[in-house]
Amino acid sequence: MAPTSLTKAYHRDTYSAISPTKPSLSQAGKTILITGGGGGIGFAIARSFAKASASRIIIVGRRAAILNEALAKLRTEFNATRTRTKFMARQTNIGDDSSVMALWDFLSSQNILVHALVLNAAQITQRAPDTLSMDKADLMEAFGVNVGGNFSMSANFVKQSLRPAGQRLNLVHISTSGTYLDSPAYNTYASSKTAFAALLGRIANERPVEDVQIILFHPGLIYSEHMSKAMDQNAFEWDEMDLPGDFSVWAASPEAAWLHGRFVWAHWDVEELRNDLDLLKRLKDEERFLKVGVEGLTHPSWGEFLSKLR
């Protein structure tokens, strides 16, 4: 078992339990929106949802050229397999409120209901030698995108005017192990991602899984565009792109409903997790297990707390 794994099996590539071609993971009839979908993990996620037969996949990002190139690649690959998936791209900066609003206004005007939102886009700022050497402007920029931008996308997603009563939604957040592993070089990124993970945990407490299923996960050690600028490809044993891609499809399926509001790793074997009786008991008994919070302290739910004050 890897030191950061809850399962004996530790995957670095996709495997049968999370295969997007599994009938139980089918996304047929659904529209999927992926932020940062033009490259890297986001593009891999788009491919995985296409393999799962999603009806429409919308990739958004800041760079139009990257989006257009990705769109052409997706159409070429999946048109060849005669998939019925429709692909769309929309230039959007999630850190800009007006850009986010324009996106959702456009979708509403086209009568497009988004069934699953994958929050993959992130702001990664310059490295600093230690936490107090961070540039405040970089810190605020990271929070503006990784917290504020993701919050705006989430709120608009859940509150879609086209959403029928009783329509279940799926929200998947690509998080990072940096939420609890010390890494001074990336503290602006890690601290902002941690803040949003905490926020999603609170939203999950308020919204039952039947309303919006929320799953957060660490995608693995992926050789992304950002990583390629910081280190050589031979520096580590990188994980395969299909791992977070296919895990996203699994996380947006009913099979992952029992992890509503929790933070997991794409490396962990989902069948082992589901069959671990001790883990299932902790999920039932410990509201904050696999969520962001203060370690060592427990307290009743907010409703229970208020009732004791009366």
C-alpha positions as CSV (number, residue, x, y, z in Angstrom):
1,M,0.0,0.0,0.0
2,A,1.3,3.4,-0.9
3,P,1.8,5.8,2.1
4,T,-1.0,8.1,0.8
5,S,-3.4,5.4,-0.2
6,L,-6.5,4.1,1.5
7,T,-6.4,1.0,-0.7
8,K,-3.8,-1.7,-1.3
9,A,-4.2,-1.3,-5.1
10,Y,-2.6,2.0,-6.2
11,H,-3.4,2.9,-9.8
12,R,-1.3,5.0,-12.1
13,D,-3.4,4.4,-15.2
14,T,-7.1,3.7,-15.9
15,Y,-8.6,0.3,-15.1
16,S,-11.8,-1.7,-15.7
17,A,-13.8,-0.4,-12.7
18,I,-13.6,3.2,-13.9
19,S,-13.7,2.5,-17.7
20,P,-16.0,5.1,-19.3
21,T,-17.3,2.3,-21.7
22,K,-18.9,0.5,-18.7
23,P,-22.8,0.6,-19.2
24,S,-23.2,1.7,-15.5
25,L,-21.0,4.8,-16.2
26,S,-22.8,5.9,-19.4
27,Q,-23.3,9.6,-19.8
28,A,-25.8,9.3,-22.6
29,G,-28.3,12.1,-22.8
30,K,-26.2,14.4,-20.6
31,T,-24.4,17.6,-21.3
32,I,-20.9,18.0,-19.7
33,L,-19.1,21.3,-19.1
34,I,-15.4,21.1,-18.4
35,T,-13.4,24.2,-17.4
36,G,-9.8,24.3,-18.6
37,G,-10.8,21.7,-21.1
38,G,-8.5,22.7,-23.9
39,G,-5.4,20.8,-22.8
40,G,-3.8,18.5,-20.3
41,I,-6.1,16.9,-17.7
42,G,-9.1,18.9,-19.0
43,F,-8.7,17.5,-22.5
44,A,-8.3,14.0,-21.2
45,I,-11.5,14.4,-19.2
46,A,-13.4,15.5,-22.4
47,R,-12.1,12.4,-24.2
48,S,-13.3,10.2,-21.3
49,F,-16.8,11.7,-21.3
50,A,-17.0,11.2,-25.1
51,K,-16.1,7.5,-24.6
52,A,-19.0,7.4,-22.0
53,S,-21.3,8.6,-24.8
54,A,-22.1,12.0,-23.4
55,S,-24.6,13.8,-25.7
56,R,-22.8,17.1,-25.5
57,I,-19.4,18.2,-24.2
58,I,-18.5,21.8,-23.7
59,I,-14.9,22.8,-23.1
60,V,-14.2,26.3,-21.8
61,G,-10.9,28.2,-21.2
62,R,-9.2,31.5,-21.6
63,R,-7.2,30.8,-24.8
64,A,-9.3,30.6,-27.9
65,A,-6.6,29.1,-30.0
66,I,-6.0,26.2,-27.6
67,L,-9.8,25.6,-27.4
68,N,-10.2,25.5,-31.2
69,E,-7.3,23.1,-31.6
70,A,-8.8,20.8,-28.9
71,L,-12.2,21.0,-30.5
72,A,-10.8,20.0,-33.8
73,K,-9.0,17.0,-32.3
74,L,-12.1,15.8,-30.4
75,R,-14.3,16.0,-33.5
76,T,-11.7,14.2,-35.6
77,E,-11.2,11.4,-33.1
78,F,-14.8,10.8,-32.2
79,N,-16.4,11.4,-35.5
80,A,-14.3,8.6,-36.8
81,T,-16.0,6.3,-34.2
82,R,-19.4,7.6,-35.2
83,T,-20.2,8.9,-31.8
84,R,-23.2,11.0,-31.4
85,T,-21.5,13.4,-29.0
86,K,-21.6,17.1,-30.0
87,F,-18.6,19.2,-29.0
88,M,-18.6,22.9,-28.3
89,A,-16.0,25.3,-27.1
90,R,-16.5,28.7,-25.4
91,Q,-13.8,31.2,-24.4
92,T,-14.3,31.9,-20.7
93,N,-12.2,33.3,-17.9
94,I,-13.7,31.9,-14.7
95,G,-11.9,34.5,-12.7
96,D,-14.0,37.2,-14.4
97,D,-17.6,37.5,-13.2
98,S,-18.8,39.0,-16.5
99,S,-17.2,36.3,-18.5
100,V,-18.8,33.6,-16.3
101,M,-22.2,35.3,-16.6
102,A,-21.9,35.5,-20.3
103,L,-21.2,31.8,-20.5
104,W,-24.3,30.8,-18.5
105,D,-26.5,33.4,-20.3
106,F,-25.4,31.9,-23.6
107,L,-26.1,28.4,-22.5
108,S,-29.5,29.4,-21.3
109,S,-30.3,31.2,-24.6
110,Q,-29.4,28.0,-26.5
111,N,-31.7,26.0,-24.1
112,I,-28.7,24.0,-23.0
113,L,-29.0,22.4,-19.5
114,V,-25.6,21.3,-18.1
115,H,-25.9,18.0,-16.2
116,A,-22.3,17.7,-15.0
117,L,-19.8,20.4,-14.3
118,V,-16.1,19.4,-14.0
119,L,-14.1,22.2,-12.3
120,N,-10.6,21.6,-13.7
121,A,-9.3,25.2,-14.5
122,A,-6.9,26.6,-11.9
123,Q,-4.6,29.5,-11.4
124,I,-1.0,28.5,-10.6
125,T,1.2,31.5,-9.7
126,Q,4.9,32.0,-9.4
127,R,6.9,30.0,-6.9
128,A,8.1,31.5,-3.7
129,P,10.9,30.2,-1.4
130,D,8.7,30.3,1.6
131,T,5.1,31.3,2.6
132,L,5.8,34.8,3.8
133,S,7.7,35.5,0.6
134,M,4.6,35.1,-1.5
135,D,3.5,38.1,-3.4
136,K,0.1,39.2,-2.2
137,A,-1.1,40.1,-5.7
138,D,-0.3,36.5,-6.7
139,L,-2.1,35.1,-3.7
140,M,-5.2,37.2,-4.4
141,E,-5.2,36.2,-8.0
142,A,-5.1,32.5,-7.1
143,F,-8.0,33.0,-4.7
144,G,-9.9,34.9,-7.3
145,V,-9.8,32.0,-9.7
146,N,-9.5,28.9,-7.5
147,V,-12.1,30.0,-5.0
148,G,-14.1,32.9,-6.5
149,G,-14.2,31.6,-10.0
150,N,-15.1,28.1,-9.1
151,F,-17.7,29.4,-6.7
152,S,-19.4,31.4,-9.4
153,M,-19.3,28.5,-11.8
154,S,-20.8,26.2,-9.1
155,A,-23.6,28.6,-8.1
156,N,-24.6,29.2,-11.7
157,F,-24.5,25.5,-12.4
158,V,-26.8,24.5,-9.5
159,K,-29.2,27.4,-10.1
160,Q,-29.7,26.9,-13.8
161,S,-33.1,28.2,-14.8
162,L,-33.6,25.4,-17.3
163,R,-33.2,22.8,-14.5
164,P,-36.4,20.7,-14.1
165,A,-37.6,20.0,-10.5
166,G,-35.9,16.9,-9.2
167,Q,-33.1,16.9,-11.8
168,R,-30.0,15.5,-10.2
169,L,-26.7,17.3,-11.1
170,N,-23.1,16.2,-10.7
171,L,-20.2,18.5,-9.7
172,V,-16.6,17.1,-9.9
173,H,-13.7,19.2,-8.7
174,I,-10.1,18.4,-9.7
175,S,-8.3,19.2,-6.5
176,T,-4.8,18.6,-5.4
177,S,-2.8,16.6,-2.8
178,G,-1.4,20.0,-1.9
179,T,-4.5,20.7,0.2
180,Y,-2.7,18.8,3.0
181,L,0.8,18.1,1.9
182,D,3.3,20.9,2.7
183,S,4.8,22.5,-0.4
184,P,6.0,26.1,0.2
185,A,6.8,26.5,-3.5
186,Y,3.1,26.2,-4.4
187,N,1.5,27.7,-1.3
188,T,-0.6,30.2,-3.3
189,Y,-2.1,27.4,-5.3
190,A,-2.4,24.9,-2.5
191,S,-4.0,27.3,0.0
192,S,-6.6,28.6,-2.5
193,K,-7.4,25.0,-3.5
194,T,-7.8,24.1,0.1
195,A,-10.2,27.0,0.7
196,F,-12.4,25.9,-2.1
197,A,-12.3,22.2,-1.0
198,A,-13.6,23.4,2.4
199,L,-16.3,25.5,0.7
200,L,-17.5,22.5,-1.3
201,G,-17.6,20.4,1.8
202,R,-20.0,22.9,3.3
203,I,-22.1,23.0,0.2
204,A,-22.3,19.2,0.2
205,N,-23.5,19.4,3.8
206,E,-26.4,21.7,2.7
207,R,-27.2,20.0,-0.6
208,P,-28.2,16.3,-0.5
209,V,-26.7,14.0,-3.1
210,E,-30.1,13.7,-4.8
211,D,-29.8,17.4,-5.6
212,V,-26.2,17.7,-6.6
213,Q,-23.6,15.0,-6.2
214,I,-20.2,16.6,-5.2
215,I,-16.9,14.7,-5.5
216,L,-13.4,16.2,-5.1
217,F,-10.3,14.3,-6.1
218,H,-6.5,14.5,-6.5
219,P,-5.8,13.6,-10.2
220,G,-2.3,12.2,-9.7
221,L,1.1,13.3,-10.7
222,I,0.5,14.4,-14.3
223,Y,3.0,15.8,-16.8
224,S,0.9,18.8,-17.7
225,E,1.8,22.0,-19.6
226,H,2.6,23.7,-16.3
227,M,4.8,20.8,-15.1
228,S,6.7,20.8,-18.4
229,K,7.8,24.4,-17.8
230,A,9.1,23.5,-14.3
231,M,10.8,20.1,-14.7
232,D,12.0,17.5,-17.1
233,Q,9.7,14.7,-18.1
234,N,12.2,12.2,-16.8
235,A,12.2,13.7,-13.3
236,F,9.4,11.5,-12.0
237,E,7.3,8.4,-12.8
238,W,4.3,10.3,-14.1
239,D,0.7,9.0,-14.0
240,E,-1.2,8.5,-17.2
241,M,-3.7,11.2,-18.3
242,D,-6.5,8.6,-18.7
243,L,-6.5,8.0,-14.9
244,P,-8.0,11.4,-13.9
245,G,-10.0,11.4,-17.2
246,D,-11.8,8.2,-16.5
247,F,-12.0,8.8,-12.8
248,S,-14.0,12.0,-13.5
249,V,-16.6,10.0,-15.4
250,W,-16.8,7.5,-12.5
251,A,-17.1,10.5,-10.0
252,A,-20.0,11.9,-12.0
253,S,-21.9,8.6,-11.9
254,P,-24.3,7.1,-9.4
255,E,-21.5,4.6,-8.4
256,A,-19.8,7.4,-6.6
257,A,-22.8,8.8,-4.8
258,W,-21.7,7.3,-1.4
259,L,-18.6,9.6,-1.5
260,H,-20.8,12.8,-1.7
261,G,-18.7,15.8,-0.5
262,R,-15.5,13.8,0.1
263,F,-12.0,14.2,-1.1
264,V,-10.3,11.1,-2.6
265,W,-7.4,10.3,-4.8
266,A,-7.7,9.0,-8.4
267,H,-5.1,6.4,-7.5
268,W,-7.3,4.6,-5.0
269,D,-9.1,1.5,-6.1
270,V,-12.8,2.3,-6.2
271,E,-13.9,-1.3,-5.7
272,E,-11.7,-1.7,-2.6
273,L,-13.0,1.5,-1.2
274,R,-16.6,0.5,-1.7
275,N,-16.0,-2.9,0.0
276,D,-14.0,-1.6,3.0
277,L,-16.4,-2.0,5.9
278,D,-14.3,0.1,8.2
279,L,-14.1,2.9,5.7
280,L,-17.9,2.7,5.2
281,K,-18.4,3.0,8.9
282,R,-16.2,6.0,9.2
283,L,-18.0,7.7,6.3
284,K,-21.3,7.1,8.1
285,D,-20.1,8.0,11.6
286,E,-17.6,10.8,10.9
287,E,-19.1,13.8,9.1
288,R,-15.7,15.4,8.5
289,F,-13.9,12.2,7.4
290,L,-12.1,12.9,4.0
291,K,-13.1,16.6,4.2
292,V,-11.2,19.7,5.0
293,G,-11.3,20.8,8.6
294,V,-9.3,21.1,11.8
295,E,-7.8,17.7,12.8
296,G,-8.4,16.5,16.3
297,L,-11.7,18.3,16.9
298,T,-15.2,17.0,16.4
299,H,-18.5,18.7,16.9
300,P,-22.2,18.1,16.1
301,S,-23.7,19.2,12.9
302,W,-24.8,22.9,12.6
303,G,-28.5,21.9,13.1
304,E,-27.6,19.8,16.2
305,F,-25.5,22.7,17.5
306,L,-28.4,25.2,17.2
307,S,-30.8,22.8,18.8
308,K,-28.6,22.6,21.9
309,L,-28.6,26.4,22.2
310,R,-32.4,26.5,22.4
